[in-house]
Amino acid sequence: MQRPRIALVGNLANVAYQTCKFLRQRGVDADVFVYEADLASPPSNPDSQDPGVLRDPPDWLKTVRQFARPEGTWIHSPLKRLHSSAGNRISNLRLLLMLREYDLIESFCCAPWFVRSVGRPYVSFATGSDLRELAIENTSKGGRARSIFQHAQIVFFGPDPGHLDAVRQLRLRSSYPYRQIIDTDFFAPNHGWHRRTAGELLIFHPSRLDWACSGPERWNKGNDRLFRAFSRLVKEGHPARLFYLERGNDIEATRRLVTELGIEQHIEAYSGEMTKSQLCRYYNLADVVADQFCVSLGLIGLEAMSCGRPVLVGLDVQATNLCYEETPPVLNCKTEDEIHACLKSALNPEYRERIGREARGWIMKYHRAERVIDQLIWHYETVLGRRLV
């Protein structure tokens, strides 16, 4: 009997590519379809974690071309959308036809939106605001997202309160909190990269800047709380430096906040996205990595923990305990006062070392690829009703 074939579509933050790679290592017949938009974003580009993989891609890694809607008419659109170029680059319409050849599809971040029309069972991986915000919007895009999640055989979601609220509100028929796969060999402590500059505390904040806008269905990251708490720390005379990435909706608002707080001399900014290799290097260079403060532990925090770094994050313990038997060893803080207190605790190098060591151990226990892949294969086999390997 032919082995079941699995298709993974969409590659936000390189999650689908990593999942496919580890599935294939376990003998699962899986392919990943990566959109050109993913390749344009360094952390979503497979090459950023496996340099050179796009120069000679394996046959299980395929790139999907995307075309803009023609001006005024659709008359030439079908021909354009059927176009495919050399190698593994395929069109969006050809992707729709190819997906019919698979036994099970996993859609990441509502990609593709037409997955329901393929006629194959599918599971959906919610990566963040696609479920907690978009799927409950009263818009056409929100309606499509709701439809994808509500008709999926399984919806995998992160252990945060926004996802839990959306799961209840949408009455999803089969949903499970899911643990991200972390490549613990790639994201690992590298003591040769550690920077020590006259006792200065180096804080790395790579999360998207999303804090100035709010609304009844809005879950931002609360970045401004970190900047305000950091301002208090340095004005108290503690030597510290904050290095952040200028990416997201609120770059200009963050620049204005830094000026307003008068902390320009203690701040460094990197314009744009980083590759996974760059992120790994800066996780290791930092004394503390700051994640997000309104949503819960994200991929950035998990990667940093795998590198043995203490992580500042606003953790919802109740939601997190649905996914783990042990609360993650992080510097849990949500408000400006709590972040300030955690930063002061992190001034102690012995404390940082202990938290970082516990963080690495926790990641190895719960997020190591071998353990997560076993769980994922079990879910796939449950949907299909037969074994994958």
Buried (B, 14 or more C-beta within 10 A) or exposed (E): EEEBBBBBBBBBBBBBBBBBBBBBEBEBBBBBBBBEBBBEBBBBBBBBBBEEBBEEBEEBBBBBBEEEEEEEEEEEBEEBBEBBEEEBBBBBBBBBEBBEEBBBBBBBBBBBEBBBEBEBBBBBBBBBBBBBBBBBEEEEEBEBBBBBBBBBBBBBBBBBBBBBBBBEEBEBEEBBBBBBBBBBEBBBBBEEBBEEEEEEBBBBBBBBBBBBEEEEBEBBBBBBBBBBBBBBBBEEEBBBBBBBBBBBBBBEBBBEBBEEBEBEEBBEBBEEBBBBBBBBBBBBBBBBBBBBBBBBBBBBBBBBBBBBBBBBBBBBEEBBEEBBEEEBBBBBBBEBEBBBBBBBBBBEEEEBEEBBBBBBEBBBEBBBBEBBBEEBBEBBBEBBEEEBE
